[in-house]
Amino acid sequence: MPNKLNKPDSGPKTWLRYTNLGFQMIGTMVVCALGGKYLDKYLEMKFPVFTLVLVLFGVFAALYQVLKDLLKK
């Protein structure tokens, strides 16, 4: 009977990896949102165009990072 402790994908290393992916996603989206907000304020835009565009870019960039890390295995 195989021992669960000897599996390479078990233990704290695995959940730390997935926790790190979550923080990367959040960090990417927050940086993009703050950058868009700054650009909208700096350029005195009435509609938050840069915020919307950069948030969407941040979501896709975060998903790309996660998929790249998950498929690297």
PEGIWO-V36353 format. One line per field, one symbol per residue. phi: phi as a letter, one per 40 degrees, with the letter a starting at -180 (. if undefined). psi: psi as a letter, one per 20 degrees, with the letter a starting at -180 (. if undefined). burial: 1 if it has 24 or more other C-alpha atoms within 12 Angstrom, else 0. Layout:
phi = ???
psi = ???
burial = ???
//
This chain:
phi = .cccccccbbgccccccccccccccccccccccccccccccccfccbcccccccccccccccccccccccccd
psi = pqphhiphkrahhghhghghgghggggghgggghghggghggjlphpmghggghggghghgghggghghhih.
burial = 0000000000000000000000001001101110111000000000000110011001100100110000000
//
